[in-house]
Amino acid sequence: MSTPFPPSSRYAQVPVLTRTLADGTVVRYLARRVLPPVERFQPLEMVRLDGTERPDTLAAESYGDPLLWWRIVDASGEADPRDLTGIEGRLVLIPLPLEITDDGRA
């Protein structure tokens, strides 16, 4: 089943699954999204935080698209985007997209 998400979404490659309940109702849901290993990411740049950034503002500055915040969070190894920023002095990897690195597996 095709995904309802645009290609730039963090869920674009996540399969949509279905389950039929006992009453015949069909429920659609997303499979679990597994974070890629952080060592797979290649740096576009490294950014030292001043403590006021958010993932979406980092993505807007680095990629020109705030909706690509999830790429930066994935490369950091954080499961929760709130854990990425807010720490002054933290060095954050801004990754190249996996689509143009190594073998392109996402």
C-alpha positions as CSV (number, residue, x, y, z in Angstrom):
1,M,0.0,0.0,0.0
2,S,1.4,3.4,-0.9
3,T,2.3,5.9,1.8
4,P,0.2,9.0,2.4
5,F,3.4,11.1,3.1
6,P,5.5,13.2,0.8
7,P,9.0,12.0,-0.2
8,S,10.6,14.5,2.2
9,S,8.7,13.1,5.2
10,R,10.4,11.0,7.8
11,Y,7.6,8.5,7.3
12,A,7.8,8.3,3.5
13,Q,9.6,4.9,3.5
14,V,7.5,3.5,6.4
15,P,5.0,0.9,5.2
16,V,1.3,1.4,5.8
17,L,-0.1,-1.8,7.3
18,T,-3.7,-2.9,7.7
19,R,-5.5,-5.0,10.3
20,T,-9.0,-6.3,10.2
21,L,-10.8,-6.2,13.5
22,A,-13.3,-8.9,14.6
23,D,-16.2,-6.7,13.5
24,G,-14.8,-6.4,10.0
25,T,-13.4,-2.8,10.4
26,V,-10.2,-2.3,8.6
27,V,-7.6,-0.2,10.4
28,R,-4.7,1.3,8.6
29,Y,-1.5,2.2,10.6
30,L,2.2,2.8,10.1
31,A,4.8,0.2,10.8
32,R,7.4,1.1,13.4
33,R,10.0,3.5,12.1
34,V,13.5,2.3,13.0
35,L,16.2,5.0,13.3
36,P,19.2,4.5,11.0
37,P,22.5,3.9,12.8
38,V,24.2,7.3,13.4
39,E,27.5,6.0,11.8
40,R,25.7,5.9,8.4
41,F,25.4,9.7,8.2
42,Q,28.0,11.8,6.4
43,P,28.4,15.4,7.5
44,L,27.3,18.3,5.4
45,E,28.5,20.5,8.3
46,M,28.9,20.7,12.0
47,V,27.1,23.3,14.0
48,R,27.9,24.4,17.5
49,L,24.6,25.4,19.3
50,D,24.1,28.5,21.3
51,G,21.2,27.0,23.2
52,T,18.4,28.8,21.5
53,E,18.1,26.7,18.3
54,R,15.3,24.3,17.5
55,P,15.6,21.3,15.1
56,D,13.3,23.1,12.6
57,T,15.4,26.3,12.6
58,L,18.6,24.3,12.1
59,A,17.0,22.6,9.1
60,A,15.8,25.9,7.7
61,E,19.3,27.3,8.0
62,S,21.1,24.3,6.6
63,Y,18.7,22.9,4.1
64,G,16.3,25.8,3.4
65,D,13.4,23.6,4.5
66,P,12.3,23.5,8.2
67,L,10.4,20.3,7.6
68,L,13.6,18.3,7.2
69,W,14.4,18.7,10.9
70,W,14.1,15.0,11.3
71,R,17.2,14.3,9.3
72,I,19.3,16.3,11.9
73,V,17.6,14.5,14.8
74,D,18.1,11.1,13.2
75,A,21.8,11.9,12.7
76,S,22.2,12.9,16.3
77,G,20.8,9.5,17.5
78,E,18.1,11.2,19.5
79,A,14.7,9.6,19.5
80,D,13.0,12.8,20.8
81,P,13.6,16.0,18.9
82,R,13.4,18.0,22.1
83,D,16.6,16.3,23.4
84,L,18.7,17.6,20.4
85,T,18.7,21.3,21.2
86,G,18.7,23.7,24.2
87,I,22.2,22.8,25.2
88,E,24.7,25.6,24.7
89,G,28.0,24.4,23.2
90,R,26.6,21.1,21.8
91,L,28.1,20.1,18.5
92,V,25.5,18.9,16.1
93,L,26.0,17.0,12.8
94,I,24.0,18.4,9.9
95,P,24.0,15.3,7.6
96,L,23.9,14.8,3.9
97,P,20.7,13.0,3.0
98,L,21.2,9.2,3.1
99,E,19.9,9.1,-0.5
100,I,23.2,10.6,-1.7
101,T,25.5,8.8,0.7
102,D,26.8,5.2,0.7
103,D,24.4,2.8,-1.0
104,G,21.4,5.0,-0.6
105,R,19.6,2.7,1.9
106,A,17.3,4.7,4.2
